[in-house]
Every structure is written in structure tokens, then in C-alpha cells.
Amino acid sequence: MSNHSSPSNALKSRSFGLNYLSSFFLFCSGVYPALLKRSPSEVQKYIGVGATVFFTGILAFVSSSYAIYTVFDSYIASILFGLIWGVMIFNLDRYLVSSMRKSDSRMKDFLAATPRIMLAILIAMVISKPLEVKLFDTEIQSELVLMEQERYKIQEDVAKSRYEKDINAGLNRVKSLEEKITQEKSKVDVLLAGAIAEADGTGGSGLRNMGPIYKMKKAEADVAQLNFNILQDSVQVELAKELALIDDLRNESSETLAGLEETALTGLASRMNALGRMADKNNTIFWASIFIMLLFIAVECAPILVKLITNRGPYDYLLANLESKYQNKSEKEIALSILNKNVEVAYAQKTKATQNVIRIEAENEIYKAAITNTKTQILSQKPVWTDLKDGLWKGAFHQA
């Protein structure tokens, strides 16, 4: 007998005086209609268990449908996957409830149900998250705007950092070239000031004249000015190249920044991340999220908990009696099979032993007859000792 009644039998079984909805919930609970018919006091309990299993499947359908819709933005895909997920969770819950067996020890029942409870908690956590996201959708949208701005700022900083290093290096080279011109210009000015001071008597020899000392200093200043002009021309060329390179880098940086777009965060992962950020910032949202998850865990575990907290009823005894009969029958058949096998083995062993004894006796008789025949042949030939010595007896025995 299978562990689950078929839907058609459950829906057609109206011997309890139940309507189709109650019969459907009984099917959802995974009970045996034939056994439940013999324990009518258990009907309402299993109607409640079946309804809980059914609505858990509905919640799983809604949750998974919304989760898939946020990813693919398709009603068809979300409904199709939601149906598959909802039916899978429904069937799993139905199996968990129908496979539990009550005993006289609550502790034993609890230990046996622990793996099922852990699995139910895991399922509840999975199906509750998408619905949490939907419940806090308004708050999540605001948090997503902040996340998008933060993401754009990070992208902008990364884009700027790609060019800032080269731009700063170019500016440092420009500054170095400008300082070089300034230093050379200062040297020229010092030499020219010395020549002028020699001419007007404010420096040098202190004599106001344009004599040989002035001419020497003036010539030295002129040479320095000439070298400065040459240096300035070459430096100006380098400065123009560096400034052009800096302008190109700045233009490229501006174009890169202009090409950045604020990508909208619409995925389920982004929404769950936003919900987590909000829970970290706001204790109200944190506790609300916890209580919603606990609610789903309670709903998911409700069928199992109902079977745990209720006493062992008539249906449980009937089911245990039925399974015990099948178990005893199976154990009896196994024992008979083992016994038959042992008998066959013992018979084969005894038969083989008897065959060995018969074969040995036959071989002994044949050997005895051969010796007697050989003796008769040797005596009939009236051998003498020399013949026996030469091997006549041995040969005769060999022929025999």
C-alpha cells in the first residue's frame, strides 16, 4: 500500500459527509482515507494539517514568482517557475507530514522530527525573503537610489584615478621646467645688475664709469642672456608639449566621466542588499524583518509541530498496526527465505558428503578387485623367485 492516497480517490471519498474542499485538504495532509474512515475523530485535525500544507505551497508560489519577476521581468516566466516551486514545496511538506510517525515518547518524536524541522526552517527562510523585499518595497526604492549614487561615485573616482596620476606627473614636469627658467633668469638678472652697478658706481669698484670692468661684466651678462634665450626657446617647446598632453588627458577624462551612466539597481540581490542596509540602520525594519521570517518559519513548521504536540490518536494506532502487520509479514517472508536457503545449503552439503563416501567405497572395491585379479594371474603362471625378482609380479600387477 502506498503512503499517499491519489487525488481522485481523496476527492471522491465523501463517506465522511465532507465537502470537496475538506476532502482536498485531507489529500494535502497525506492521510489514508480508508484508515481515517475508521477514526472520524481525527478528521478535523488532518483537515487543519492539510490546509496548512496547502497554504504553505501558495506562499512558496507567490514568493518565488515575485523573485523570478524581479530578475526576468516576465509574467510568464515568473508564473511558470512559481508553479513549479510551489508544487515542489507543497509535495515536500506533504511528504514530511505524512512520513512522520507518532510514538508514546514525545522526546523520541521530537528527535525523529528534528531533521524535518531543520528542513522546514530552511524552506521558510528561502520563501520569506522575496516577500520581505516586496513588503518593504517603498523603503527599498529610496535605499536603492542612495546605492546607485554611491556606485556612480565609486565609478567616477575610479575613472578619475586613471588620469589623475598622469596629469599630476605632467604638471610636475611643467613646474620643473618653469622653475628651471626662473633660476636661469635669476642668474642673468644678477649678472646684469652687477654690470649696471659697476657703471653707476653703486657696486663693484665703486667708481662711476663704463671702463673695462663694466665691459667685462656686461659681456658676461650678455652671454648669460644669450644662453638664457636659447634655453628658454627649448624649454617653451617642451612646455607646449607637456601642456598639450595635459589638455588631452583632461579632455579624455572628461569624456570618460561623461560616458558614465547611473545603472538602475532592479535585481533581487540589489533589493535584498538594500533591505540588509536598511536593517542595519533602522532597528524597526530589522525587527520587522526578523518577525516576518519567524512568521514564515512558524507557518512552515506548523504541520510538523501539530503532529508533535498532539497526542497519539486512533489514526496513529491504526496506521502503526497496519505498518506492523506489513513489517511482520515481510520479516516472516525474509525468515522463511533464509530458512529455505539454509535447508538447501545443508542438503547440498550432506549430499556432497554422501557422494564422497560412496565414491571412496567404490574406489576401494575397485582397488581390492584389481589386487585380487593380479594375484590370481601371478599364481596361475607359477612364478619362481627369479621371475619375481626380475619384475614379473610387478609387470603383472601393472597390467592388472
VEXDREN-2710 file (C-alpha; in Angstrom, 1 decimal):
% VEXDREN-2710
k/r/px/py/pz
1/MET/0.0/0.0/0.0
2/SER/1.4/3.4/-0.9
3/ASN/2.0/6.2/1.6
4/HIS/-0.1/8.7/-0.3
5/SER/-3.7/8.5/-1.5
6/SER/-4.4/9.6/-5.0
7/PRO/-6.2/12.9/-5.6
8/SER/-9.1/11.3/-7.3
9/ASN/-9.7/8.9/-4.5
10/ALA/-9.4/11.6/-1.9
11/LEU/-11.7/14.0/-3.7
12/LYS/-14.3/11.3/-4.5
13/SER/-14.3/9.9/-0.9
14/ARG/-17.3/11.5/0.6
15/SER/-18.2/8.8/3.1
16/PHE/-17.3/11.2/5.9
17/GLY/-20.0/13.6/4.9
18/LEU/-17.3/16.1/3.8
19/ASN/-17.4/18.6/1.0
20/TYR/-14.8/18.7/-1.8
21/LEU/-12.6/21.3/-0.1
22/SER/-12.3/19.3/3.1
23/SER/-11.5/16.2/1.1
24/PHE/-8.8/18.1/-0.8
25/PHE/-7.3/19.2/2.5
26/LEU/-7.3/15.6/3.7
27/PHE/-5.4/14.7/0.5
28/CYS/-2.9/17.5/1.2
29/SER/-2.3/16.0/4.7
30/GLY/-1.3/12.7/3.1
31/VAL/-3.6/10.5/5.2
32/TYR/-5.0/7.1/4.3
33/PRO/-8.7/7.6/3.6
34/ALA/-9.5/4.0/4.5
35/LEU/-7.9/4.3/7.9
36/LEU/-9.3/7.8/8.5
37/LYS/-12.7/6.5/7.8
38/ARG/-12.3/4.2/10.9
39/SER/-11.2/7.1/13.1
40/PRO/-13.6/10.0/12.4
41/SER/-12.4/12.0/15.5
42/GLU/-9.1/12.6/13.6
43/VAL/-10.7/14.2/10.5
44/GLN/-10.7/17.8/11.7
45/LYS/-7.1/17.6/12.8
46/TYR/-5.9/16.4/9.5
47/ILE/-8.0/18.9/7.6
48/GLY/-6.1/21.6/9.5
49/VAL/-2.8/20.0/8.8
50/GLY/-3.6/19.7/5.1
51/ALA/-4.8/23.3/4.9
52/THR/-1.5/24.4/6.4
53/VAL/0.5/22.4/3.9
54/PHE/-1.6/23.8/1.0
55/PHE/-1.2/27.5/2.1
56/THR/2.5/27.0/2.6
57/GLY/2.7/25.9/-1.0
58/ILE/0.7/29.0/-2.0
59/LEU/3.1/31.2/-0.1
60/ALA/6.0/29.5/-1.8
61/PHE/4.4/30.1/-5.2
62/VAL/3.8/33.8/-4.5
63/SER/7.3/34.3/-3.1
64/SER/9.2/32.5/-6.0
65/SER/7.0/34.2/-8.6
66/TYR/7.9/37.7/-7.3
67/ALA/11.6/36.7/-7.0
68/ILE/11.7/35.5/-10.7
69/TYR/9.8/38.5/-11.9
70/THR/12.4/40.9/-10.3
71/VAL/15.1/39.0/-12.3
72/PHE/13.5/38.4/-15.7
73/ASP/10.7/41.0/-15.7
74/SER/8.4/38.4/-17.3
75/TYR/5.0/37.3/-16.1
76/ILE/5.1/34.0/-18.0
77/ALA/8.4/33.0/-16.6
78/SER/7.6/34.1/-13.1
79/ILE/4.2/32.2/-13.0
80/LEU/5.7/29.1/-14.6
81/PHE/8.6/28.9/-12.2
82/GLY/6.4/29.9/-9.3
83/LEU/4.1/27.0/-10.1
84/ILE/7.0/24.5/-10.2
85/TRP/8.5/25.8/-7.0
86/GLY/5.1/26.0/-5.2
87/VAL/4.2/22.4/-6.2
88/MET/7.6/21.2/-5.2
89/ILE/7.4/22.8/-1.7
90/PHE/3.8/21.5/-1.4
91/ASN/4.8/18.0/-2.2
92/LEU/7.8/18.1/0.1
93/ASP/5.7/19.4/3.0
94/ARG/3.1/16.8/2.3
95/TYR/5.8/14.1/2.4
96/LEU/7.3/15.4/5.6
97/VAL/3.9/15.4/7.4
98/SER/2.7/12.1/6.1
99/SER/6.0/10.3/6.8
100/MET/6.1/11.3/10.5
101/ARG/5.1/8.5/12.9
102/LYS/3.8/9.2/16.4
103/SER/5.1/7.1/19.3
104/ASP/4.4/7.1/23.0
105/SER/7.5/9.3/23.8
106/ARG/7.4/13.0/22.9
107/MET/11.2/13.2/23.2
108/LYS/11.6/10.4/20.7
109/ASP/9.1/12.1/18.3
110/PHE/11.0/15.4/18.6
111/LEU/14.4/13.8/17.9
112/ALA/12.9/12.0/14.9
113/ALA/11.3/15.2/13.7
114/THR/14.4/17.4/14.1
115/PRO/15.8/16.9/10.6
116/ARG/12.3/17.7/9.2
117/ILE/12.1/20.8/11.4
118/MET/15.5/22.0/10.2
119/LEU/14.5/21.5/6.6
120/ALA/11.2/23.3/7.2
121/ILE/13.1/26.3/8.7
122/LEU/15.4/26.4/5.7
123/ILE/12.5/26.4/3.3
124/ALA/10.8/29.1/5.3
125/MET/13.9/31.3/5.2
126/VAL/14.1/30.8/1.4
127/ILE/10.4/31.7/0.7
128/SER/10.2/34.6/3.2
129/LYS/13.0/36.8/1.7
130/PRO/11.3/37.7/-1.6
131/LEU/8.1/38.6/0.3
132/GLU/10.0/40.7/2.8
133/VAL/11.5/42.6/-0.1
134/LYS/8.0/43.2/-1.5
135/LEU/6.6/44.3/1.8
136/PHE/9.4/47.0/2.2
137/ASP/9.4/48.0/-1.4
138/THR/8.9/51.7/-0.8
139/GLU/11.7/52.0/1.7
140/ILE/13.9/49.8/-0.5
141/GLN/13.4/52.1/-3.5
142/SER/14.8/55.0/-1.5
143/GLU/17.8/53.0/-0.4
144/LEU/18.4/51.8/-4.0
145/VAL/18.7/55.5/-5.1
146/LEU/21.4/56.0/-2.5
147/MET/23.2/52.8/-3.6
148/GLU/23.1/53.9/-7.2
149/GLN/24.6/57.3/-6.3
150/GLU/27.3/55.6/-4.2
151/ARG/28.0/53.2/-7.1
152/TYR/28.3/56.1/-9.6
153/LYS/30.6/57.9/-7.2
154/ILE/32.9/54.9/-7.0
155/GLN/32.9/54.6/-10.8
156/GLU/33.7/58.3/-11.1
157/ASP/36.6/58.0/-8.6
158/VAL/38.0/55.0/-10.4
159/ALA/37.7/56.9/-13.8
160/LYS/39.4/60.0/-12.4
161/SER/42.2/58.0/-10.7
162/ARG/43.1/56.5/-14.1
163/TYR/44.1/60.0/-15.4
164/GLU/45.0/62.0/-12.3
165/LYS/48.4/60.2/-11.9
166/ASP/49.5/61.1/-15.5
167/ILE/48.1/64.6/-15.2
168/ASN/49.9/65.3/-11.9
169/ALA/53.1/63.9/-13.4
170/GLY/52.7/66.3/-16.4
171/LEU/52.1/69.2/-14.0
172/ASN/55.2/68.4/-12.0
173/ARG/57.2/68.3/-15.2
174/VAL/55.8/71.7/-16.2
175/LYS/56.6/73.1/-12.8
176/SER/60.1/71.8/-13.0
177/LEU/60.6/73.4/-16.4
178/GLU/59.2/76.8/-15.2
179/GLU/61.5/76.6/-12.1
180/LYS/64.5/76.0/-14.4
181/ILE/63.6/79.1/-16.5
182/THR/63.2/81.1/-13.3
183/GLN/66.5/80.0/-12.0
184/GLU/68.4/80.8/-15.2
185/LYS/66.6/84.2/-15.5
186/SER/67.7/85.0/-11.9
187/LYS/71.3/84.3/-12.8
188/VAL/71.1/86.6/-15.9
189/ASP/69.4/89.3/-13.8
190/VAL/72.2/89.1/-11.1
191/LEU/74.9/89.4/-13.8
192/LEU/73.1/92.3/-15.5
193/ALA/72.6/94.1/-12.1
194/GLY/76.3/93.7/-11.4
195/ALA/77.2/95.4/-14.7
196/ILE/74.8/98.2/-14.1
197/ALA/76.1/98.7/-10.5
198/GLU/79.6/98.9/-11.9
199/ALA/78.5/101.5/-14.4
200/ASP/76.7/103.9/-12.0
201/GLY/79.2/103.3/-9.1
202/THR/76.7/101.7/-6.7
203/GLY/78.6/98.4/-6.7
204/GLY/81.8/96.7/-7.8
205/SER/84.7/99.1/-7.7
206/GLY/82.5/101.9/-6.5
207/LEU/83.7/104.2/-9.3
208/ARG/81.1/105.6/-11.7
209/ASN/82.4/104.7/-15.2
210/MET/82.0/102.3/-18.0
211/GLY/85.5/101.0/-18.0
212/PRO/87.0/97.6/-18.6
213/ILE/85.4/96.1/-15.5
214/TYR/81.9/97.2/-16.6
215/LYS/82.5/95.9/-20.1
216/MET/83.7/92.6/-18.8
217/LYS/80.6/92.2/-16.6
218/LYS/78.4/93.4/-19.3
219/ALA/79.8/90.9/-21.7
220/GLU/79.3/88.1/-19.2
221/ALA/75.7/89.3/-18.7
222/ASP/75.1/89.3/-22.5
223/VAL/76.5/85.8/-22.8
224/ALA/74.2/84.6/-20.0
225/GLN/71.3/86.4/-21.6
226/LEU/72.0/84.7/-24.9
227/ASN/72.2/81.3/-23.3
228/PHE/69.0/82.0/-21.4
229/ASN/67.2/82.9/-24.6
230/ILE/68.3/79.6/-26.2
231/LEU/67.3/77.7/-23.1
232/GLN/64.0/79.5/-22.9
233/ASP/63.2/78.6/-26.5
234/SER/63.9/74.9/-26.0
235/VAL/62.0/74.9/-22.7
236/GLN/59.0/76.6/-24.2
237/VAL/58.8/73.8/-26.8
238/GLU/58.8/71.2/-24.0
239/LEU/56.3/73.2/-22.0
240/ALA/54.0/73.3/-25.0
241/LYS/54.2/69.5/-25.4
242/GLU/53.5/68.9/-21.8
243/LEU/50.6/71.3/-21.7
244/ALA/49.1/69.7/-24.8
245/LEU/49.5/66.3/-23.2
246/ILE/47.8/67.5/-20.0
247/ASP/45.0/69.0/-22.0
248/ASP/44.5/65.7/-23.9
249/LEU/44.4/63.8/-20.7
250/ARG/41.9/66.2/-19.2
251/ASN/39.7/66.0/-22.3
252/GLU/39.8/62.2/-22.3
253/SER/39.0/62.2/-18.5
254/SER/36.0/64.5/-19.1
255/GLU/34.8/62.2/-22.0
256/THR/35.1/59.1/-19.8
257/LEU/33.2/60.8/-17.0
258/ALA/30.5/62.0/-19.4
259/GLY/30.1/58.4/-20.7
260/LEU/29.4/57.1/-17.2
261/GLU/25.7/56.2/-16.6
262/GLU/23.9/55.5/-13.4
263/THR/22.8/51.9/-13.8
264/ALA/19.5/51.2/-12.2
265/LEU/19.6/48.6/-9.5
266/THR/16.5/46.5/-10.0
267/GLY/17.7/42.9/-9.3
268/LEU/16.6/40.7/-6.4
269/ALA/20.2/40.7/-5.0
270/SER/20.3/44.5/-5.0
271/ARG/16.9/44.7/-3.2
272/MET/18.0/42.2/-0.6
273/ASN/21.2/44.1/-0.1
274/ALA/19.2/47.3/0.3
275/LEU/17.0/45.6/2.8
276/GLY/20.0/44.5/4.8
277/ARG/21.5/48.0/4.8
278/MET/18.2/49.4/6.0
279/ALA/18.0/46.8/8.8
280/ASP/21.5/47.8/9.9
281/LYS/20.4/51.5/10.0
282/ASN/16.9/51.1/11.4
283/ASN/16.1/48.8/14.3
284/THR/12.4/48.9/13.4
285/ILE/13.0/47.4/10.0
286/PHE/15.5/44.9/11.4
287/TRP/13.0/43.5/14.0
288/ALA/10.1/43.6/11.4
289/SER/12.2/41.6/9.1
290/ILE/13.0/39.1/11.8
291/PHE/9.4/38.7/12.8
292/ILE/8.3/38.2/9.2
293/MET/10.8/35.4/8.8
294/LEU/9.7/33.9/12.1
295/LEU/6.1/34.0/11.0
296/PHE/7.0/32.1/7.8
297/ILE/9.1/29.6/9.9
298/ALA/6.1/29.1/12.2
299/VAL/3.8/28.6/9.2
300/GLU/6.2/26.1/7.6
301/CYS/6.7/24.2/10.8
302/ALA/3.1/24.3/11.8
303/PRO/2.1/20.9/10.3
304/ILE/5.0/19.2/11.9
305/LEU/4.5/20.9/15.2
306/VAL/0.8/20.0/15.2
307/LYS/1.7/16.3/14.8
308/LEU/4.3/16.7/17.6
309/ILE/2.2/18.4/20.2
310/THR/-1.0/16.3/19.7
311/ASN/-1.4/13.1/21.5
312/ARG/-1.3/9.8/19.7
313/GLY/-4.8/9.4/18.2
314/PRO/-6.8/6.5/16.8
315/TYR/-5.5/7.1/13.3
316/ASP/-1.9/6.8/14.5
317/TYR/-2.7/3.5/16.2
318/LEU/-4.4/2.1/13.1
319/LEU/-1.5/3.2/10.9
320/ALA/1.0/1.7/13.3
321/ASN/-1.0/-1.5/13.4
322/LEU/-1.2/-1.7/9.6
323/GLU/2.5/-1.0/9.2
324/SER/3.3/-3.5/11.9
325/LYS/1.4/-6.2/10.0
326/TYR/3.2/-5.5/6.8
327/GLN/6.5/-5.4/8.7
328/ASN/5.8/-8.7/10.4
329/LYS/4.7/-10.3/7.1
330/SER/7.9/-9.0/5.5
331/GLU/10.1/-10.2/8.3
332/LYS/8.3/-13.6/8.2
333/GLU/8.9/-13.9/4.5
334/ILE/12.5/-13.0/4.9
335/ALA/12.9/-15.5/7.7
336/LEU/11.3/-18.3/5.6
337/SER/13.5/-17.4/2.7
338/ILE/16.6/-17.6/4.9
339/LEU/15.4/-20.9/6.4
340/ASN/14.8/-22.4/2.9
341/LYS/18.2/-21.2/1.8
342/ASN/19.8/-22.8/4.9
343/VAL/18.0/-26.1/4.2
344/GLU/19.1/-26.1/0.6
345/VAL/22.7/-25.5/1.7
346/ALA/22.5/-28.2/4.4
347/TYR/21.0/-30.6/1.9
348/ALA/23.7/-29.8/-0.7
349/GLN/26.4/-30.3/2.0
350/LYS/25.0/-33.7/3.1
351/THR/24.5/-34.9/-0.4
352/LYS/28.1/-34.0/-1.3
353/ALA/29.4/-35.8/1.8
354/THR/27.4/-38.9/0.9
355/GLN/28.6/-38.8/-2.7
356/ASN/32.2/-38.6/-1.4
357/VAL/31.7/-41.6/0.9
358/ILE/30.1/-43.7/-1.9
359/ARG/32.9/-42.7/-4.3
360/ILE/35.6/-43.7/-1.8
361/GLU/33.9/-47.1/-1.1
362/ALA/33.6/-47.7/-4.9
363/GLU/37.3/-46.9/-5.4
364/ASN/38.3/-49.2/-2.5
365/GLU/36.2/-52.1/-4.1
366/ILE/37.8/-51.5/-7.5
367/TYR/41.3/-51.4/-6.0
368/LYS/40.6/-54.6/-4.0
369/ALA/39.3/-56.4/-7.1
370/ALA/42.3/-55.3/-9.0
371/ILE/44.7/-56.7/-6.4
372/THR/42.8/-60.0/-6.3
373/ASN/42.8/-60.3/-10.1
374/THR/46.5/-59.6/-10.2
375/LYS/47.2/-62.2/-7.5
376/THR/45.2/-64.8/-9.4
377/GLN/47.1/-64.1/-12.6
378/ILE/50.5/-64.3/-10.9
379/LEU/49.7/-67.6/-9.2
380/SER/48.3/-69.1/-12.4
381/GLN/51.7/-68.6/-14.0
382/LYS/53.5/-70.5/-11.2
383/PRO/56.4/-67.9/-10.9
384/VAL/59.7/-68.6/-9.3
385/TRP/61.7/-66.3/-7.1
386/THR/63.9/-65.2/-10.1
387/ASP/60.8/-64.1/-12.0
388/LEU/59.5/-62.1/-9.1
389/LYS/63.0/-60.6/-8.8
390/ASP/63.1/-59.6/-12.5
391/GLY/59.8/-57.8/-12.1
392/LEU/57.3/-60.3/-13.4
393/TRP/55.0/-59.8/-10.5
394/LYS/55.4/-56.1/-10.8
395/GLY/54.6/-56.2/-14.5
396/ALA/51.6/-58.4/-14.0
397/PHE/50.3/-56.2/-11.3
398/HIS/50.8/-53.2/-13.6
399/GLN/48.8/-54.9/-16.4
400/ALA/46.0/-55.6/-13.9
END
